[in-house]
Amino acid sequence: ASAAPLAAPTVTSSAPSVAPGAKAEVRLPASGSMLVSVAGGESYLGPDAAGAWLSSGGDDARPIASIAKLVTALVVLDAHPLADANDPGPTIAYTEADTDLYDQYYVRGATIARMPDGLKLSLHDSLETMLLPSASNYATAIARWAYGSDGAYVDAARSWLSRNGLNSTRIVDATGIDDRNTSTPSDLLALGRIAAANPTIAAIAATQWADLPAGPGN
């Protein structure tokens, strides 16, 4: 074996020659309205002051349907916050009036989930049962549990929207069935950011499958 020192290595490098691909095209809808934001991309996408990258159809208020249930979840969690995504929270003992909501929303053609007599669920599992299948009966029952009545919930929701700067959003019930539940694309974009920052909502939204304790519904 030789102990002689080795000569300094010679390093040769070259940049790969790859032609850039075609610019991606995002097709915007021909009807309705749309607002697109890319999280973390503000520094190079150059969004406008509203945080939008692409938009179409204006920023008029339109019915939001079951997006209202996302507001319901956030407003309920404002009154009964969970420590983290794994915190079950308080247990909700559903009443006979709550179970009657199943039939009431069934005849209206709304999406519902089973609510057996005497059902008790944690707040976390209740929100999961409301959000994943978009169960209107759970939305109303949870809102009433948290605030005592439909009217008190609506008042709390409007106060929460105002505190969070969502001044173009209107809530008249917990389900979104009523077309007077409205919002604008810019408000919905802001609402999505608020929801993504909530660990409970973010974890439920990322759920790929769930065995709902109440069982499947309509």
RODO-2510 file (C-alpha; in nm, 4 decimals, decimal comma):
residues 218
     n   res          X          Y          Z
     1     a     0,0000     0,0000     0,0000
     2     s     0,1195     0,3499    -0,0802
     3     a     0,1050     0,6355     0,1678
     4     a     0,1841     0,8950    -0,0984
     5     p    -0,0590     1,1914    -0,1026
     6     l    -0,3156     1,1967    -0,3813
     7     a    -0,3351     1,4776    -0,6303
     8     a    -0,6198     1,7226    -0,5936
     9     p    -0,9279     1,5903    -0,7740
    10     t    -1,0525     1,7512    -1,0903
    11     v    -1,4224     1,8279    -1,0819
    12     t    -1,6218     1,8866    -1,3981
    13     s    -1,9870     1,9887    -1,3864
    14     s    -2,2461     2,0976    -1,6373
    15     a    -2,5996     2,2199    -1,6070
    16     p    -2,8607     1,9927    -1,7629
    17     s    -3,0087     2,1222    -2,0826
    18     v    -3,3835     2,0947    -2,0348
    19     a    -3,6247     2,3136    -2,2226
    20     p    -3,8983     2,4600    -2,0006
    21     g    -4,2411     2,3102    -2,0508
    22     a    -4,5479     2,4943    -2,1627
    23     k    -4,6955     2,7362    -1,9129
    24     a    -4,9727     2,5761    -1,7110
    25     e    -5,3161     2,7070    -1,7958
    26     v    -5,5838     2,7269    -1,5283
    27     r    -5,9294     2,7242    -1,6806
    28     l    -6,1777     2,9415    -1,4979
    29     p    -6,5498     2,8622    -1,4994
    30     a    -6,7681     3,0265    -1,7603
    31     s    -7,0484     3,0794    -1,5096
    32     g    -7,0619     3,1613    -1,1398
    33     s    -6,7556     3,3042    -0,9718
    34     m    -6,4166     3,1761    -0,8629
    35     l    -6,1211     3,3074    -0,6674
    36     v    -5,7893     3,1190    -0,6553
    37     s    -5,5106     3,1602    -0,4018
    38     v    -5,1962     2,9508    -0,3641
    39     a    -5,0835     2,9086    -0,0044
    40     g    -4,7182     3,0049     0,0312
    41     g    -4,6965     3,1351    -0,3234
    42     e    -4,7559     3,5016    -0,2559
    43     s    -4,3891     3,5973    -0,2920
    44     y    -4,3623     3,4837    -0,6525
    45     l    -4,7199     3,4749    -0,7801
    46     g    -4,7787     3,8407    -0,7037
    47     p    -5,1408     3,8284    -0,5815
    48     d    -5,3480     4,1388    -0,5480
    49     a    -5,4368     4,2985    -0,2163
    50     a    -5,7132     4,0419    -0,1556
    51     g    -5,4657     3,7543    -0,1776
    52     a    -5,6052     3,6310    -0,5090
    53     w    -5,4016     3,4785    -0,7894
    54     l    -5,6808     3,4223    -1,0406
    55     s    -6,0442     3,5280    -1,0367
    56     s    -6,3547     3,5230    -1,2515
    57     g    -6,7184     3,6171    -1,2198
    58     g    -6,6778     3,9086    -0,9803
    59     d    -6,7118     3,9147    -0,6043
    60     d    -7,0883     3,9260    -0,5626
    61     a    -7,2584     3,7457    -0,2740
    62     r    -7,4177     3,4111    -0,3621
    63     p    -7,5838     3,1281    -0,1650
    64     i    -7,3207     2,9119     0,0050
    65     a    -7,5282     2,5987     0,0771
    66     s    -7,3430     2,3588     0,3071
    67     i    -7,0398     2,5843     0,3438
    68     a    -7,2577     2,7314     0,6175
    69     k    -7,1830     2,4150     0,8176
    70     l    -6,8163     2,5115     0,8195
    71     v    -6,9187     2,8393     0,9810
    72     t    -7,1298     2,6392     1,2279
    73     a    -6,8287     2,4287     1,3252
    74     l    -6,6024     2,7308     1,3718
    75     v    -6,8600     2,9261     1,5722
    76     v    -6,9302     2,6271     1,7991
    77     l    -6,5565     2,5756     1,8514
    78     d    -6,5301     2,9434     1,9397
    79     a    -6,7567     2,8751     2,2376
    80     h    -6,6223     2,5260     2,3125
    81     p    -6,2597     2,5144     2,1896
    82     l    -6,0785     2,1818     2,1726
    83     a    -5,7157     2,1653     2,2874
    84     d    -5,5925     1,9891     1,9733
    85     a    -5,7017     1,7593     1,6933
    86     n    -5,7186     1,4595     1,9305
    87     d    -5,9221     1,6297     2,2036
    88     p    -6,2726     1,4736     2,2086
    89     g    -6,4160     1,7683     2,3998
    90     p    -6,7402     1,7622     2,5971
    91     t    -7,0016     1,4931     2,5440
    92     i    -7,3273     1,5950     2,3797
    93     a    -7,6370     1,4044     2,4961
    94     y    -7,8844     1,4413     2,2121
    95     t    -8,2474     1,4964     2,3074
    96     e    -8,5735     1,3751     2,1556
    97     a    -8,6097     1,7153     1,9902
    98     d    -8,2706     1,6595     1,8279
    99     t    -8,3615     1,3137     1,6973
   100     d    -8,6837     1,4572     1,5511
   101     l    -8,4651     1,6735     1,3254
   102     y    -8,3845     1,3632     1,1200
   103     d    -8,7424     1,3389     0,9913
   104     q    -8,7807     1,7143     0,9599
   105     y    -8,4821     1,7446     0,7278
   106     y    -8,5561     1,4168     0,5499
   107     v    -8,8866     1,5471     0,4137
   108     r    -8,7049     1,8596     0,2940
   109     g    -8,4613     1,6498     0,0916
   110     a    -8,1612     1,7608     0,2981
   111     t    -7,8567     1,5487     0,3659
   112     i    -7,8814     1,3880     0,7095
   113     a    -7,7103     1,1322     0,9312
   114     r    -7,8705     0,8853     1,1686
   115     m    -7,9224     0,9999     1,5254
   116     p    -8,0462     0,7073     1,7389
   117     d    -8,2526     0,7755     2,0524
   118     g    -8,0338     0,8407     2,3538
   119     l    -7,7231     0,9054     2,1427
   120     k    -7,4216     1,0537     2,3200
   121     l    -7,1243     1,1740     2,1185
   122     s    -6,8176     1,3832     2,1893
   123     l    -6,8101     1,7288     2,0344
   124     h    -6,5269     1,6160     1,8051
   125     d    -6,7232     1,3156     1,6752
   126     s    -7,0360     1,5275     1,6444
   127     l    -6,8545     1,7817     1,4270
   128     e    -6,7073     1,4990     1,2202
   129     t    -7,0554     1,3527     1,1707
   130     m    -7,1834     1,6933     1,0656
   131     l    -6,8998     1,7893     0,8315
   132     l    -6,8081     1,4675     0,6500
   133     p    -7,1558     1,3729     0,5214
   134     s    -7,2818     1,7340     0,5539
   135     a    -7,5563     1,6303     0,7949
   136     s    -7,8089     1,9103     0,8409
   137     n    -7,9769     1,7519     1,1439
   138     y    -7,6442     1,7488     1,3294
   139     a    -7,5705     2,1088     1,2302
   140     t    -7,8896     2,2337     1,3928
   141     a    -7,8567     2,0063     1,6963
   142     i    -7,4951     2,1063     1,7634
   143     a    -7,5717     2,4767     1,7204
   144     r    -7,8624     2,4513     1,9650
   145     w    -7,6466     2,2585     2,2126
   146     a    -7,3746     2,5235     2,1985
   147     y    -7,5950     2,8345     2,2087
   148     g    -7,9353     2,7258     2,3393
   149     s    -8,1508     2,8165     2,0385
   150     d    -8,1430     2,8782     1,6658
   151     g    -8,1690     3,2537     1,7164
   152     a    -7,8878     3,2641     1,9694
   153     y    -7,6674     3,0664     1,7314
   154     v    -7,7383     3,3074     1,4441
   155     d    -7,6521     3,6036     1,6673
   156     a    -7,3256     3,4333     1,7711
   157     a    -7,2419     3,3478     1,4102
   158     r    -7,2924     3,7057     1,2946
   159     s    -7,0760     3,8339     1,5802
   160     w    -6,8029     3,5805     1,4935
   161     l    -6,8136     3,6781     1,1255
   162     s    -6,7783     4,0453     1,2179
   163     r    -6,4841     3,9799     1,4508
   164     n    -6,3073     3,7867     1,1772
   165     g    -6,3646     4,0526     0,9114
   166     l    -6,6073     3,8404     0,7072
   167     n    -6,8436     4,1302     0,6583
   168     s    -6,9792     4,0112     0,3226
   169     t    -7,1020     3,6814     0,4666
   170     r    -7,4578     3,6408     0,5963
   171     i    -7,5775     3,3482     0,8083
   172     v    -7,9454     3,2836     0,8838
   173     d    -7,9273     2,9202     1,0005
   174     a    -7,6768     2,6473     1,0857
   175     t    -7,7347     2,4257     0,7820
   176     g    -7,7102     2,6415     0,4709
   177     i    -8,0416     2,5125     0,3354
   178     d    -8,1805     2,8654     0,3276
   179     d    -8,0568     3,0552     0,0205
   180     r    -8,0222     3,3660     0,2370
   181     n    -7,6977     3,2141     0,3692
   182     t    -7,4644     3,3997     0,1355
   183     s    -7,1019     3,4979     0,0946
   184     t    -6,8531     3,6298    -0,1589
   185     p    -6,5518     3,4534    -0,3109
   186     s    -6,3121     3,6795    -0,1199
   187     d    -6,4838     3,6064     0,2110
   188     l    -6,4861     3,2331     0,1376
   189     l    -6,1148     3,2441     0,0649
   190     a    -6,0586     3,4065     0,4040
   191     l    -6,2931     3,1543     0,5678
   192     g    -6,0914     2,8693     0,4200
   193     r    -5,7727     3,0083     0,5715
   194     i    -5,9383     3,0393     0,9122
   195     a    -6,0626     2,6805     0,8890
   196     a    -5,7224     2,5477     0,7805
   197     a    -5,5632     2,7146     1,0844
   198     n    -5,8016     2,5368     1,3228
   199     p    -5,6453     2,2003     1,4178
   200     t    -5,9788     2,0252     1,4709
   201     i    -6,1281     2,1401     1,1408
   202     a    -5,8051     2,0749     0,9516
   203     a    -5,7830     1,7188     1,0869
   204     i    -6,1460     1,6434     0,9997
   205     a    -6,0996     1,7865     0,6487
   206     a    -5,7959     1,5635     0,5984
   207     t    -5,9844     1,2509     0,7066
   208     q    -5,9813     0,9917     0,4272
   209     w    -6,2415     0,7660     0,5851
   210     a    -6,4380     0,7503     0,9077
   211     d    -6,6590     0,5010     1,0870
   212     l    -6,9239     0,7446     1,2011
   213     p    -7,0589     0,6412     1,5425
   214     a    -7,4117     0,7348     1,4400
   215     g    -7,4029     0,5175     1,1283
   216     p    -7,4851     0,6170     0,7690
   217     g    -7,7843     0,8299     0,6881
   218     n    -7,9590     0,9632     0,3800
***
